[in-house]
Amino acid sequence: MLRTHIGDLRADRPFTPINQQWISQDQISPFVFKAVIAAEDQLFYQHSGLDFKAISGALRDYRAGRGLRGASTISQQVAKNLFLSPSRSLIRKAFEAWFTLWIELLWSKERILEVYVNIAEWGDHLYGIEAASQYYFNIPAGQLNISQSALLAAVLPNPHIYRVNNPNDHVRKRQRWILKQMRNLGYY
């Protein structure tokens, strides 16, 4: 959130307040947690913060010239969003792994998910699932249905490009894929 304000200052944009509202896990629709797991980290409950198979695959793809792709778990994203910059370097990734291991050691998986959805960016100056739910659907996060939850999760890779309020074909396709993954994981 601080990075957003610094970016505004550097770009000489007028001050825009951050819209963020922290809420507890019991105030959030269970579909939200299921959708972000289906979209971002289907092995969330099986790993200890780092998905070595995904990391190995990403490195293999990069070495083969297929570009750099993400292999971060939800826990890694929490570590990055809480403590680090979004820059891409091996040193930053090493710090991310260090913080991730501590987060996994000290917090439950439920706490990690609660923090993740409360600090995730869902749009321009829009952070946290409650702010996103109120902004896009005019309802509290506890009332989000499965389709709305999947649509919100569909924009998480980059909410500056992908839009909840004006979803393009890619976002709708990703929403359908997330819903299918939720069904395959037995979430509904």
Contact map, one row per residue, 1 for C-alpha under 8 A:
11111000000000000100000000000000000000000000000000000000000000000000000000000000000000000000000000000000000000000000000000001010000000000000000000000000000000000000000000000000000000000000
11111100000000000000000000000000000000000000000000000000000000000000000000000000000000000000000000000000000000000000000000000000000000000000000000000000000000000000000000000000000000000000
11111110000000000000000000000000000000000000000000000000000000000000000000000000000000000000000000000000000000000000000000000000000000000000000000000000000000000000000000000000000000000000
11111111000000000000000000000000000000000000000000000000000000000000000000000000000000000000000000000000000000000000000000001000000000000000000000000000000000000000000000000000000000000000
11111111100000110000000000000000000000000000000000000000000000000000000000000000000000000000000000000000000000000000000000000000000000000000000000000000000000000000000000000000000000000000
01111111110000000000000000000000000000000000000000000000000000000000000000000000000000000000000000000000000000000000000000000000000000000000000000000000000000000000000000000000000000000000
00111111111000000000000000000000000000000000000000000000000000000000000000000000000000000000000000000000000000000000000000000000000000000000000000000000000000000000000000000000000000000000
00011111111111100000000000000000000000000000000000000000000000000000000000000000000000000000000000000000000000000000000000000000000000000000000000000000000000000000000000000000000000000000
00001111111111100000000000000000000000000000000000000000000000000000000000000000000000000000000000000000000000000000000000000000000000000000000000000000000000000000000000000000000000000000
00000111111110000000000000000000000000000000000000000000000000000000000000000000000000000000000000000000000000000000000000000000000000000000000000000000000000000000000000000000000000000000
00000011111110000000000000000000000000000000000000000000000000000000000000000000000000000000000000000000000000000000000000000000000000000000000000000000000000000000000000000000000000000000
00000001111111000000000000000000000000000000000000000000000000000000000000000000000000000000000000000000000000000000000000000000000000000000000000000000000000000000000000000000000000000000
00000001111111100000000000000000000000000000000000000000000000000000000000000000000000000000000000000000000000000000000000000000000000000000000000000000000000000000000000000000000000000000
00000001100111110000000000000000000000000000000000000000000000000000000000000000000000000000000000000000000000000000000000000000000000000000000000000000000000000000000000000000000000000000
00001001100011111000000000000000000000000000000000000000000000000000000000000000000000000000000000000000000000000000000000000000000000000000000000000000000000000000000000000000000000000000
00001000000001111100000000000000000000000000000000000000000000000000000000000000000000000000000000000000000000000000000000001000000000000000000000000000000000000000000000000000000000000000
00000000000000111110000000000000000000000000000000000000000000000000000000000000000000000000000000000000000000000000000000001000000000000000000000000000000000000000000000000000000000000000
10000000000000011111000000000000000000000000000000000000000000000000000000000000000000000000000000000000000000000000000000001110000000000000000000000000000000000000000000000000000000000000
00000000000000001111100000000000000000000000000000000000000000000000000000000000000000000000000000000000000000000000000000001110001000000000000000000000000000000000000000000000000000000000
00000000000000000111110000000000000000000000000000000000000000000000000000000000000000000000000000000000000000000000010000000111011000000000000000000000000000000000000000000000000000000000
00000000000000000011111000000000000000000000000000000000000000000000000000000000000000000000000000000000000000000000010000000011111000000000000000000000000000000000000000000000000000000000
00000000000000000001111100000000000000000000000000000000000000000000000000000000000000000000000000000000000000000000010000000001010000000000000000000000000000000000000000000000000000000000
00000000000000000000111110110000000000000000000000000000000000000000000000000000000000000000000000000000000000000000010000000000010000000000000000000000000000000000000000000000000000000000
00000000000000000000011111110000000000000000000000000000000000000000000000000000000000000000000000000000000000000100000000000000000000000000000000000000000000000000000000000000000000000000
00000000000000000000001111110000000000000000000000000000000000000000000000000000000000000000000000000000000001000100000000000000000000000000000000000000000000000000000000000000000000000000
00000000000000000000000111111000000000000000000000000000000000000000000000000000000000000000000000000000000000000000000000000000000000000000010000000000000000000000000000000000000000000000
00000000000000000000001111111000000000000000000000000000000000000000000000000000000000000000000000000000000000000000000000000000000000000000110000000000000000000000000000000000000000000000
00000000000000000000001111111101000000000000000000000000000000000000000000000000000000000000000000000000000000000000000000000000110000000000111100000000000000000000000000000000000000000000
00000000000000000000000001111111100000000000000000000000000000000000000000000000000000000000000000000000000000000000000000000000000000000000111110000000000000000000000000000000000000000000
00000000000000000000000000011111110000000000000000000000000000000000000000000000000000000000000000000000000000000000000000000000000000000000010000000000000000000000000000000000000000000000
00000000000000000000000000001111111000000000000000000000000000000000000000000000000000000000000000000000000000000000000000000000000000000000000111001100000000000000000000000000000000000000
00000000000000000000000000011111111100000000000000000000000000000000000000000000000000000000000000000000000000000000000000000000000000000000000101001100100000000000000000000000000000000000
00000000000000000000000000001111111110000000000000000000000000000000000000000000000000000000000000000000000000001000100000000000000000000000000000000000000000000000000000000000000000000000
00000000000000000000000000000111111111000000000000000000000000000000000000000000000000000000000000000000000000000000000000000000000000000000000000000000000000000000000000000000000001000010
00000000000000000000000000000011111111100000000000000000000000000000000000000000000000000000000000000000000000000000000000000000000000000000000001001100100000000000000000000000011001000000
00000000000000000000000000000001111111111000000000000000000000000000000000000000000000000000000000000000000000000000000000000000000000000000000000000100100000000000000000000000000000000000
00000000000000000000000000000000111111111111000000000000000000000000000001000000000000000000000000000000000000000000000000000000000000000000000000000000000000000000000000000000000000000000
00000000000000000000000000000000011111111100000000000000000000000000000000000000000000000000000000000000000000000000000000000000000000000000000000000000000000000000000000000000010011001000
00000000000000000000000000000000001111111100000000000000000000000000000000000000000000000000000000000000000000000000000000000000000000000000000000000000110000000000000000000000010010000000
00000000000000000000000000000000000111111100000000000000000000000000000011000000000000000000000000000000000000000000000000000000000000000000000000000000000000000000000000000000000000000000
00000000000000000000000000000000000111111111000000000000000000000000000011000000000000000000000000000000000000000000000000000000000000000000000000000000000000000000000000000000000000000000
00000000000000000000000000000000000011111111100000000000000000000000000000000000000000000000000000000000000000000000000000000000000000000000000000000000000000000000000000000000000000000000
00000000000000000000000000000000000010001111111000100000000000000000000000000000000000000000000000000000000000000000000000000000000000000000000000000000000000000000000000000000000000000000
00000000000000000000000000000000000010001111111010000000000000000000000011000000000000000000000000000000000000000000000000000000000000000000000000000000000000000000000000000000000000000000
00000000000000000000000000000000000000000111111000000000000000000000000000000000000000000000000000000000000010000000000000000000000000000000000000000000000000000000000000000000000000000000
00000000000000000000000000000000000000000011111100000000000000000000000000000000000000000000000000000000000000000000000000000000000000000000000000000000000000000000000000000000000000000000
00000000000000000000000000000000000000000011111111100000000000000000000000000000000000000000000000000000000000000000000000000000000000000000000000000000000000000000000000000000000000000000
00000000000000000000000000000000000000000000011111100000000000000000000000000000000000000000000000001001000000000000000000000000000000000000000000000000000000000000000000000000000000000000
00000000000000000000000000000000000000000001001111100000000000000000000011110000000000000000000000011001000000000000000000000000000000000000000000000000000000000000000000000000000000000000
00000000000000000000000000000000000000000000001111110000000000000000000110110000000000000000000010011000000000000000000000000000000000000000000000000000000000000000000000000000000000000000
00000000000000000000000000000000000000000010001111111110000000000000001110000000000000000000000000000000000000000000000000000000000000000000000000000000000000000000000000000000000000000000
00000000000000000000000000000000000000000000000001111111000000000000000000000000000000000000000000000000000000000000000000000000000000000000000000000000000000000000000000000000000000000000
00000000000000000000000000000000000000000000000000111111100000000000000000000000000000000000000000000000000000000000000000000000000000000000000000000000000000000000000000000000000000000000
00000000000000000000000000000000000000000000000000111111110000000000001000000000000000000000000000000000000000000000000000000000000000000000000000000000000000000000000000000000000000000000
00000000000000000000000000000000000000000000000000111111111000000000001100000000000000000000000000000000000000000000000000000000000000000000000000000000000000000000000000000000000000000000
00000000000000000000000000000000000000000000000000011111111100000000000000000000000000000000000000000000000000000000000000000000000000000000000000000000000000000000000000000000000000000000
00000000000000000000000000000000000000000000000000001111111110000000000000000000000000000000000000000000000000000000000000000000000000000000000000000000000000000000000000000000000000000000
00000000000000000000000000000000000000000000000000000111111111000001111000000000000000000000000000000000000000000000000000000000000000000000000000000000000000000000000000000000000000000000
00000000000000000000000000000000000000000000000000000011111111100001000000000000000000000000000000000000000000000000000000000000000000000000000000000000000000000000000000000000000000000000
00000000000000000000000000000000000000000000000000000001111111110000000000000000000000000000000000000000000000000000000000000000000000000000000000000000000000000000000000000000000000000000
00000000000000000000000000000000000000000000000000000000111111111111000000000000000000000000000000000000000000000000000000000000000000000000000000000000000000000000000000000000000000000000
00000000000000000000000000000000000000000000000000000000011111111111100000000000000000000000000000000000000000000000000000000000000000000000000000000000000000000000000000000000000000000000
00000000000000000000000000000000000000000000000000000000001111111100000000000000000000000000000000000000000000000000000000000000000000000000000000000000000000000000000000000000000000000000
00000000000000000000000000000000000000000000000000000000000111111100000000000000000000000000000000000000000000000000000000000000000000000000000000000000000000000000000000000000000000000000
00000000000000000000000000000000000000000000000000000000000011111110000000000000000000000000000000000000000000000000000000000000000000000000000000000000000000000000000000000000000000000000
00000000000000000000000000000000000000000000000000000000000011111111000000000000000000000000000000000000000000000000000000000000000000000000000000000000000000000000000000000000000000000000
00000000000000000000000000000000000000000000000000000000000011001111100000000000000000000000000000000000000000000000000000000000000000000000000000000000000000000000000000000000000000000000
00000000000000000000000000000000000000000000000000000000011011000111110000000000000000000000000000000000000000000000000000000000000000000000000000000000000000000000000000000000000000000000
00000000000000000000000000000000000000000000000000000000010001000011111000000000000000000000000000000000000000000000000000000000000000000000000000000000000000000000000000000000000000000000
00000000000000000000000000000000000000000000000000000000010000000001111100000000000000000000000000000000000000000000000000000000000000000000000000000000000000000000000000000000000000000000
00000000000000000000000000000000000000000000000000100110010000000000111110000000000000000000000000000000000000000000000000000000000000000000000000000000000000000000000000000000000000000000
00000000000000000000000000000000000000000000000001100010000000000000011111111000000000000000000000000000000000000000000000000000000000000000000000000000000000000000000000000000000000000000
00000000000000000000000000000000000000011001000011100000000000000000001111111000000000000000000000000000000000000000000000000000000000000000000000000000000000000000000000000000000000000000
00000000000000000000000000000000000010011001000010000000000000000000000111111100000000000000000000000000000000011001000000000000000000000000000000000000000000000000000000000000000000000000
00000000000000000000000000000000000000000000000011000000000000000000000111111110000000000000000000010011000000010001000000000000000000000000000000000000000000000000000000000000000000000000
00000000000000000000000000000000000000000000000011000000000000000000000111111111000000000000000110110000000000000000000000000000000000000000000000000000000000000000000000000000000000000000
00000000000000000000000000000000000000000000000000000000000000000000000111111111100000000000000000000000000000000001000000000000000000000000000000000000000000000000000000000000000000000000
00000000000000000000000000000000000000000000000000000000000000000000000001111111110000000000000000010000000000010011000000000000000000000000000000000000000000000000000000000000000000000000
00000000000000000000000000000000000000000000000000000000000000000000000000111111111100000000000100110010000000000000000000000000000000000000000000000000000000000000000000000000000000000000
00000000000000000000000000000000000000000000000000000000000000000000000000011111111111000000000100000000000000000000000000000000000000000000000000000000000000000000000000000000000000000000
00000000000000000000000000000000000000000000000000000000000000000000000000001111111111000000000000000000000000000000001100000000000000000000000000000000000000000000000000000000000000000000
00000000000000000000000000000000000000000000000000000000000000000000000000000111111100000000000000000000000000000000000000000000000000000000000000000000000000000000000000000000000000000000
00000000000000000000000000000000000000000000000000000000000000000000000000000011111110000000000000100000000000000000000000000000000000000000000000000000000000000000000000000000000000000000
00000000000000000000000000000000000000000000000000000000000000000000000000000011111111000001000100000000000000000000000000000000000000000000000000000000000000000000000000000000000000000000
00000000000000000000000000000000000000000000000000000000000000000000000000000001101111100001000000000000000000000000000000000000000000000000000000000000000000000000000000000000000000000000
00000000000000000000000000000000000000000000000000000000000000000000000000000001100111110000000000000000000000000000000000000000000000000000000000000000000000000000000000000000000000000000
00000000000000000000000000000000000000000000000000000000000000000000000000000000000011111001000000000000000000000000000000000000000000000000000000000000000000000000000000000000000000000000
00000000000000000000000000000000000000000000000000000000000000000000000000000000000001111101100000000000000000000000000000000000000000000000000000000000000000000000000000000000000000000000
00000000000000000000000000000000000000000000000000000000000000000000000000000000000000111111100000000000000000000000000000000000000000000000000000000000000000000000000000000000000000000000
00000000000000000000000000000000000000000000000000000000000000000000000000000000000000011111110000000000000000000000000000000000000000000000000000000000000000000000000000000000000000000000
00000000000000000000000000000000000000000000000000000000000000000000000000000000000000001111111000000000000000000000000000000000000000000000000000000000000000000000000000000000000000000000
00000000000000000000000000000000000000000000000000000000000000000000000000000000000110111111111100000000000000000000000000000000000000000000000000000000000000000000000000000000000000000000
00000000000000000000000000000000000000000000000000000000000000000000000000000000000000011111111110000000000000000000000000000000000000000000000000000000000000000000000000000000000000000000
00000000000000000000000000000000000000000000000000000000000000000000000000000000000000000111111111000000000000000000000000000000000000000000000000000000000000000000000000000000000000000000
00000000000000000000000000000000000000000000000000000000000000000000000000000000000000000011111111100000000000000000000000000000000000000000000000000000000000000000000000000000000000000000
00000000000000000000000000000000000000000000000000000000000000000000000000010011000100000001111111110000000000000000000000000000000000000000000000000000000000000000000000000000000000000000
00000000000000000000000000000000000000000000000001000000000000000000000000010000000000000000111111111000000000000000000000000000000000000000000000000000000000000000000000000000000000000000
00000000000000000000000000000000000000000000000000000000000000000000000000000000000000000000011111111100000000000000000000000000000000000000000000000000000000000000000000000000000000000000
00000000000000000000000000000000000000000000000000000000000000000000000000010010001000000000001111111110000000000000000000000000000000000000000000000000000000000000000000000000000000000000
00000000000000000000000000000000000000000000000011000000000000000000000000110110000000000000000111111111000000000000000000000000000000000000000000000000000000000000000000000000000000000000
00000000000000000000000000000000000000000000000111000000000000000000000000000000000000000000000011111111100000000000000000000000000000000000000000000000000000000000000000000000000000000000
00000000000000000000000000000000000000000000000000000000000000000000000000000000000000000000000001111111110000000000000000000000000000000000000000000000000000000000000000000000000000000000
00000000000000000000000000000000000000000000000000000000000000000000000000100010000000000000000000111111111000010000000000000000000000000000000000000000000000000000000000000000000000000000
00000000000000000000000000000000000000000000000110000000000000000000000000100000000000000000000000011111111110010000000000000000000000000000000000000000000000000000000000000000000000000000
00000000000000000000000000000000000000000000000000000000000000000000000000000000000000000000000000001111111100000000000000000000000000000000000000000000000000000000000000000000000000000000
00000000000000000000000000000000000000000000000000000000000000000000000000000000000000000000000000000111111100000000000000000000000000000000000000000000000000000000000000000000000000000000
00000000000000000000000000000000000000000000000000000000000000000000000000000000000000000000000000000011111110110000000000000000000000000000000000000000000000000000000000000000000000000000
00000000000000000000000000000000000000000000000000000000000000000000000000000000000000000000000000000001111111110000000000000000000000000000000000000000000000000000000000000000000000000000
00000000000000000000000000000000000000000000100000000000000000000000000000000000000000000000000000000001001111111000000000000000000000000000000000000000000000000000000000000000000000000000
00000000000000000000000010000000000000000000000000000000000000000000000000000000000000000000000000000000000111111100000000000000000000000000000000000000000000000000000000000000000000000000
00000000000000000000000000000000000000000000000000000000000000000000000000000000000000000000000000000000001111111110000000000000000000000000000000000000000000000000000000000000000000000000
00000000000000000000000000000000000000000000000000000000000000000000000001100100000000000000000000000011001111111111000000000000000000000000000000000000000000000000000000000000000000000000
00000000000000000000000000000000100000000000000000000000000000000000000001000000000000000000000000000000000011111111100000000000000000000000000000000000000000000000000000000000000000000000
00000000000000000000000110000000000000000000000000000000000000000000000000000000000000000000000000000000000001111111110000000000000000000000000000000000000000000000000000000000000000000000
00000000000000000000000000000000000000000000000000000000000000000000000000000100000000000000000000000000000000111111111000000000000000000000000000000000000000000000000000000000000000000000
00000000000000000000000000000000000000000000000000000000000000000000000001101100000000000000000000000000000000011111111100000000000000000000000000000000000000000000000000000000000000000000
00000000000000000000000000000000100000000000000000000000000000000000000000000000000000000000000000000000000000001111111100000001100000000000000000000000000000000000000000000000000000000000
00000000000000000001111000000000000000000000000000000000000000000000000000000000000000000000000000000000000000000111111100000011110000000000000000000000000000000000000000000000000000000000
00000000000000000000000000000000000000000000000000000000000000000000000000000000100000000000000000000000000000000011111110000011100000000000000000000000000000000000000000000000000000000000
00000000000000000000000000000000000000000000000000000000000000000000000000000000100000000000000000000000000000000001111111000011100000000000000000000000000100000000000000000000000000000000
00000000000000000000000000000000000000000000000000000000000000000000000000000000000000000000000000000000000000000000001111111111000000000000000000000000000100100000000000000000000000000000
00000000000000000000000000000000000000000000000000000000000000000000000000000000000000000000000000000000000000000000000111110111100100000000000000000001001100100000000000000000000000000000
00000000000000000000000000000000000000000000000000000000000000000000000000000000000000000000000000000000000000000000000011111110000100000000000000000000000000110010000000000000000000000000
00000000000000000000000000000000000000000000000000000000000000000000000000000000000000000000000000000000000000000000000011111100000000000000000000000000000000110000000000000000000000000000
10010000000000011110000000000000000000000000000000000000000000000000000000000000000000000000000000000000000000000000000010111110000000000000000000000000000000000000000000000000000000000000
00000000000000000111000000000000000000000000000000000000000000000000000000000000000000000000000000000000000000000000000011111111001100000000000000000000000000000000000000000000000000000000
10000000000000000111100000000000000000000000000000000000000000000000000000000000000000000000000000000000000000000000011111101111101100000000000000000000000000000000000000000000000000000000
00000000000000000001110000000000000000000000000000000000000000000000000000000000000000000000000000000000000000000000111111000111111100000000000000000000000000000000000000000000000000000000
00000000000000000000100000010000000000000000000000000000000000000000000000000000000000000000000000000000000000000000111101000011111110000000100000000000000000000000000000000000000000000000
00000000000000000001111000010000000000000000000000000000000000000000000000000000000000000000000000000000000000000000010000000001111111000001100000000000000000000000000000000000000000000000
00000000000000000011100000000000000000000000000000000000000000000000000000000000000000000000000000000000000000000000000000000111111111100000000000000000000000000000000000000000000000000000
00000000000000000000000000000000000000000000000000000000000000000000000000000000000000000000000000000000000000000000000001100111111111111000000000000000000000000000000000000000000000000000
00000000000000000000000000000000000000000000000000000000000000000000000000000000000000000000000000000000000000000000000000000000111111111111100100000000000000000000000000000000000000000000
00000000000000000000000000000000000000000000000000000000000000000000000000000000000000000000000000000000000000000000000000000000011111111111100000000000000000000000000000000000000000000000
00000000000000000000000000000000000000000000000000000000000000000000000000000000000000000000000000000000000000000000000000000000001111111100000000000000000000000000000000000000000000000000
00000000000000000000000000000000000000000000000000000000000000000000000000000000000000000000000000000000000000000000000000000000000111111100000000000000000000000001100000000000000000000000
00000000000000000000000000000000000000000000000000000000000000000000000000000000000000000000000000000000000000000000000000000000000111111110000000000000000000000000000000000000000000000000
00000000000000000000000000000000000000000000000000000000000000000000000000000000000000000000000000000000000000000000000000000000000011111111000000000000000000000000000000000000000000000000
00000000000000000000000000000000000000000000000000000000000000000000000000000000000000000000000000000000000000000000000000000000000011001111101100000000000000000000000000000000000000000000
00000000000000000000000000000000000000000000000000000000000000000000000000000000000000000000000000000000000000000000000000000000010011000111111100000000000000000000000000000000000000000000
00000000000000000000000000111000000000000000000000000000000000000000000000000000000000000000000000000000000000000000000000000000110011000011111100000000000000000000000000000000000000000000
00000000000000000000000001111100000000000000000000000000000000000000000000000000000000000000000000000000000000000000000000000000000000000001111100000000000000000000000000000000000000000000
00000000000000000000000000011000000000000000000000000000000000000000000000000000000000000000000000000000000000000000000000000000000000000011111110000000000000000000000000000000000000000000
00000000000000000000000000011011000000000000000000000000000000000000000000000000000000000000000000000000000000000000000000000000000010000011111111011000000000000000000000000000000000000000
00000000000000000000000000001010000000000000000000000000000000000000000000000000000000000000000000000000000000000000000000000000000000000000001111111000000000000000000000000000000000000000
00000000000000000000000000000011001000000000000000000000000000000000000000000000000000000000000000000000000000000000000000000000000000000000000111111100000000000000000000000000001000000000
00000000000000000000000000000000000000000000000000000000000000000000000000000000000000000000000000000000000000000000000000000000000000000000000011111110000000000000000000000010001000000000
00000000000000000000000000000000000000000000000000000000000000000000000000000000000000000000000000000000000000000000000000000000000000000000000111111111000000000000000000000000000000000000
00000000000000000000000000000011001000000000000000000000000000000000000000000000000000000000000000000000000000000000000000000000000000000000000111111111100000000000000000000000000000000000
00000000000000000000000000000011001100000000000000000000000000000000000000000000000000000000000000000000000000000000000000000000000000000000000001111111110000000000000000000011011000000000
00000000000000000000000000000000000000000000000000000000000000000000000000000000000000000000000000000000000000000000000000000000000000000000000000111111111000000001000000110010000000000000
00000000000000000000000000000000000000000000000000000000000000000000000000000000000000000000000000000000000000000000000001000000000000000000000000011111111100000001000000000000000000000000
00000000000000000000000000000001001100100000000000000000000000000000000000000000000000000000000000000000000000000000000000000000000000000000000000001111111100000000000000000010010000000000
00000000000000000000000000000000000000100000000000000000000000000000000000000000000000000000000000000000000000000000000000000000000000000000000000000111111110000000000000110110010000000000
00000000000000000000000000000000000000000000000000000000000000000000000000000000000000000000000000000000000000000000000001000000000000000000000000000011111111100111000000100000000000000000
00000000000000000000000000000000000000000000000000000000000000000000000000000000000000000000000000000000000000000000000111000000000000000000000000000001111111100000000000000000000000000000
00000000000000000000000000000000000000000000000000000000000000000000000000000000000000000000000000000000000000000000000000000000000000000000000000000000011111100000000000000000000000000000
00000000000000000000000000000000000000000000000000000000000000000000000000000000000000000000000000000000000000000000000000000000000000000000000000000000001111111100000000000000000000000000
00000000000000000000000000000000000000000000000000000000000000000000000000000000000000000000000000000000000000000000000011110000000000000000000000000000001111111110000000000000000000000000
00000000000000000000000000000000000000000000000000000000000000000000000000000000000000000000000000000000000000000000000000110000000000000000000000000000000001111110000000000000000000000000
00000000000000000000000000000000000000000000000000000000000000000000000000000000000000000000000000000000000000000000000000000000000000000000000000000000000001111110000000000000000000000000
00000000000000000000000000000000000000000000000000000000000000000000000000000000000000000000000000000000000000000000000000000000000000000000000000000000001001111111001100100000000000000000
00000000000000000000000000000000000000000000000000000000000000000000000000000000000000000000000000000000000000000000000000100000000000000000000000000000001000111111111100100000000000000000
00000000000000000000000000000000000000000000000000000000000000000000000000000000000000000000000000000000000000000000000000000000000000010000000000000011001000000111111000000000000000000000
00000000000000000000000000000000000000000000000000000000000000000000000000000000000000000000000000000000000000000000000000000000000000010000000000000000000000000011111000000000000000000000
00000000000000000000000000000000000000000000000000000000000000000000000000000000000000000000000000000000000000000000000000000000000000000000000000000000000000000011111100000000000000000000
00000000000000000000000000000000000000000000000000000000000000000000000000000000000000000000000000000000000000000000000000000000000000000000000000000000000000000111111111110000000000000000
00000000000000000000000000000000000000000000000000000000000000000000000000000000000000000000000000000000000000000000000000000000000000000000000000000000000000000110011111110000000000000000
00000000000000000000000000000000000000000000000000000000000000000000000000000000000000000000000000000000000000000000000000000000000000000000000000000000000000000000001111111000000000000000
00000000000000000000000000000000000000000000000000000000000000000000000000000000000000000000000000000000000000000000000000000000000000000000000000000000000000000000001111111100000000000000
00000000000000000000000000000000000000000000000000000000000000000000000000000000000000000000000000000000000000000000000000000000000000000000000000000010011000000110001111111110000000000000
00000000000000000000000000000000000000000000000000000000000000000000000000000000000000000000000000000000000000000000000000000000000000000000000000000010010000000000001111111111000000000000
00000000000000000000000000000000000000000000000000000000000000000000000000000000000000000000000000000000000000000000000000000000000000000000000000000000000000000000000011111111100000000000
00000000000000000000000000000000000000000000000000000000000000000000000000000000000000000000000000000000000000000000000000000000000000000000000000000000010000000000000001111111110000000000
00000000000000000000000000000000000000000000000000000000000000000000000000000000000000000000000000000000000000000000000000000000000000000000000000100110110000000000000000111111111000000000
00000000000000000000000000000000000000000000000000000000000000000000000000000000000000000000000000000000000000000000000000000000000000000000000000000100000000000000000000011111111100000000
00000000000000000000000000000000000000000000000000000000000000000000000000000000000000000000000000000000000000000000000000000000000000000000000000000000000000000000000000001111111110000000
00000000000000000000000000000000001001100000000000000000000000000000000000000000000000000000000000000000000000000000000000000000000000000000000000000100110000000000000000000111111111000000
00000000000000000000000000000000001000000000000000000000000000000000000000000000000000000000000000000000000000000000000000000000000000000000000001100100000000000000000000000011111111100000
00000000000000000000000000000000000000000000000000000000000000000000000000000000000000000000000000000000000000000000000000000000000000000000000000000000000000000000000000000001111111110000
00000000000000000000000000000000000001100000000000000000000000000000000000000000000000000000000000000000000000000000000000000000000000000000000000000000000000000000000000000000111111111000
00000000000000000000000000000000011001000000000000000000000000000000000000000000000000000000000000000000000000000000000000000000000000000000000000000000000000000000000000000000011111111111
00000000000000000000000000000000000000000000000000000000000000000000000000000000000000000000000000000000000000000000000000000000000000000000000000000000000000000000000000000000001111111111
00000000000000000000000000000000000000000000000000000000000000000000000000000000000000000000000000000000000000000000000000000000000000000000000000000000000000000000000000000000000111111110
00000000000000000000000000000000000001000000000000000000000000000000000000000000000000000000000000000000000000000000000000000000000000000000000000000000000000000000000000000000000011111110
00000000000000000000000000000000000000000000000000000000000000000000000000000000000000000000000000000000000000000000000000000000000000000000000000000000000000000000000000000000000001111111
00000000000000000000000000000000010000000000000000000000000000000000000000000000000000000000000000000000000000000000000000000000000000000000000000000000000000000000000000000000000001111111
00000000000000000000000000000000000000000000000000000000000000000000000000000000000000000000000000000000000000000000000000000000000000000000000000000000000000000000000000000000000001100111
